[in-house]
Amino acid sequence: MATAVTEKYEEMILDVETTPGSGVYTPICGLIDVTITRTANVDTAEVPDCDDESLPLSLEKQVRSIEVTVSGTGVWARSSQDMLKSWFYSAGTKNVRLRDTAAASGDIETESGPALLTTLTNTRTKGQKVSAEIEIQFDGVPTRADAV
């Protein structure tokens, strides 16, 4: 039996282009947990059997759209707070990049594109550091690039 080759925490990176058009991406400081969700939104059609209408309908499915979201939780790092608040209140997009730095040559290494910061939550608990939760939604399907 072969053991699965796995990835380390630091090999999956969420970056944001903080200055538009600069091409310089920076990880959001403080995030400890990051979850990437890729969803295919599917439509279903009921199709009858034309030879025997007494048979149950067949369900046929087709992908209508693809959606990629990123959620993260961690501590509220002072170095990221102004960028995150400004991004949220601008109601605009920033370029976001998901990097899989352990991707093998020819495998998808990056997913990138414009995205909205749709949720920005802070929680304070006495005796604890202030925490942060974010959700980012790509505006369209991210561009994918292979590792070289």
C-alpha positions as CSV (number, residue, x, y, z in Angstrom):
1,M,0.0,0.0,0.0
2,A,1.3,3.4,-0.9
3,T,1.1,6.3,1.5
4,A,-0.6,9.4,0.3
5,V,1.7,12.4,-0.4
6,T,0.3,15.3,1.6
7,E,0.8,19.0,1.9
8,K,2.0,21.1,4.8
9,Y,0.1,24.1,6.3
10,E,2.5,26.6,4.8
11,E,2.2,25.2,1.3
12,M,-1.4,26.4,0.7
13,I,-1.4,30.2,0.7
14,L,-4.0,32.9,0.4
15,D,-2.6,36.2,-1.0
16,V,-4.2,39.6,-1.7
17,E,-2.9,42.3,-4.1
18,T,-3.2,45.2,-1.6
19,T,-2.2,47.9,-4.2
20,P,-4.3,47.5,-7.4
21,G,-2.3,46.6,-10.5
22,S,1.0,46.3,-8.6
23,G,1.4,42.5,-9.0
24,V,2.6,42.4,-5.4
25,Y,0.6,39.9,-3.3
26,T,0.6,39.7,0.4
27,P,-0.8,37.0,2.7
28,I,-3.5,38.2,5.1
29,C,-1.7,38.2,8.5
30,G,-3.4,36.5,11.4
31,L,-5.5,33.9,9.6
32,I,-4.8,30.5,11.0
33,D,-7.6,28.5,9.3
34,V,-8.4,29.0,5.6
35,T,-11.1,27.0,3.8
36,I,-11.4,27.1,0.0
37,T,-14.8,26.0,-1.3
38,R,-15.3,25.2,-5.0
39,T,-19.0,24.8,-5.9
40,A,-20.6,23.7,-9.1
41,N,-24.2,25.1,-9.2
42,V,-26.2,22.5,-11.0
43,D,-29.6,22.6,-12.7
44,T,-31.8,19.5,-12.9
45,A,-34.3,18.7,-15.6
46,E,-36.9,15.9,-15.5
47,V,-36.9,14.0,-18.8
48,P,-39.7,11.6,-19.7
49,D,-39.2,8.3,-21.5
50,C,-40.9,8.9,-24.9
51,D,-41.6,5.2,-25.5
52,D,-43.1,4.4,-22.1
53,E,-44.5,7.4,-20.2
54,S,-45.4,5.2,-17.3
55,L,-41.7,4.9,-16.4
56,P,-40.2,7.3,-13.8
57,L,-38.7,10.4,-15.2
58,S,-35.0,10.5,-15.8
59,L,-33.1,13.3,-14.0
60,E,-30.5,15.1,-16.2
61,K,-28.1,17.5,-14.7
62,Q,-26.0,20.3,-16.1
63,V,-23.5,22.7,-14.5
64,R,-25.0,26.2,-14.7
65,S,-22.1,28.1,-12.9
66,I,-19.0,27.6,-10.9
67,E,-18.3,29.5,-7.7
68,V,-15.2,29.7,-5.6
69,T,-15.2,31.1,-2.1
70,V,-12.5,31.4,0.6
71,S,-13.3,31.7,4.3
72,G,-10.7,32.2,7.0
73,T,-10.5,32.5,10.8
74,G,-7.7,33.6,13.1
75,V,-6.6,36.5,15.2
76,W,-7.2,40.2,14.3
77,A,-3.7,41.2,13.2
78,R,-3.1,45.0,13.3
79,S,-1.0,44.8,10.1
80,S,-4.1,43.6,8.1
81,Q,-7.0,45.4,9.8
82,D,-6.8,48.7,7.7
83,M,-6.6,46.8,4.4
84,L,-9.5,44.5,5.3
85,K,-11.8,47.3,6.5
86,S,-10.9,49.5,3.5
87,W,-11.6,46.6,1.1
88,F,-14.9,45.7,2.8
89,Y,-16.2,49.3,2.9
90,S,-15.1,50.0,-0.7
91,A,-17.5,47.3,-1.9
92,G,-15.0,46.7,-4.7
93,T,-12.8,43.8,-5.8
94,K,-9.2,43.1,-5.1
95,N,-7.1,40.6,-6.9
96,V,-6.8,37.4,-4.9
97,R,-4.5,34.4,-5.4
98,L,-4.6,30.9,-4.0
99,R,-1.3,29.2,-4.2
100,D,-0.6,25.5,-3.9
101,T,3.2,25.8,-3.7
102,A,3.6,22.0,-3.5
103,A,1.9,21.4,-6.8
104,A,3.7,19.0,-9.1
105,S,4.9,20.3,-12.5
106,G,1.9,20.5,-14.8
107,D,-0.6,20.5,-11.9
108,I,-2.7,23.6,-11.1
109,E,-0.6,25.8,-8.8
110,T,-2.5,29.0,-8.6
111,E,-6.1,30.2,-8.8
112,S,-6.4,33.9,-9.1
113,G,-8.8,36.8,-10.0
114,P,-10.8,39.6,-8.7
115,A,-12.8,38.9,-5.6
116,L,-15.1,40.6,-3.1
117,L,-14.6,40.6,0.7
118,T,-18.2,39.7,1.6
119,T,-17.9,39.1,5.3
120,L,-15.7,40.7,7.9
121,T,-16.4,39.6,11.5
122,N,-14.5,40.4,14.7
123,T,-15.1,38.9,18.1
124,R,-13.7,40.0,21.4
125,T,-13.8,37.7,24.4
126,K,-12.4,38.7,27.8
127,G,-9.0,37.2,28.4
128,Q,-8.6,36.3,24.7
129,K,-7.1,38.0,21.6
130,V,-9.6,39.6,19.3
131,S,-10.5,37.1,16.6
132,A,-11.4,37.6,12.9
133,E,-13.5,35.7,10.4
134,I,-13.6,36.6,6.7
135,E,-15.3,35.4,3.5
136,I,-14.0,36.2,0.1
137,Q,-16.0,35.4,-3.1
138,F,-14.3,35.4,-6.5
139,D,-16.0,37.6,-9.1
140,G,-16.2,35.0,-11.8
141,V,-14.2,31.8,-12.3
142,P,-10.6,32.2,-11.1
143,T,-7.8,31.9,-13.7
144,R,-5.8,28.8,-13.2
145,A,-2.0,28.4,-13.8
146,D,0.1,25.3,-13.8
147,A,3.2,24.8,-11.8
148,V,6.4,24.7,-13.9
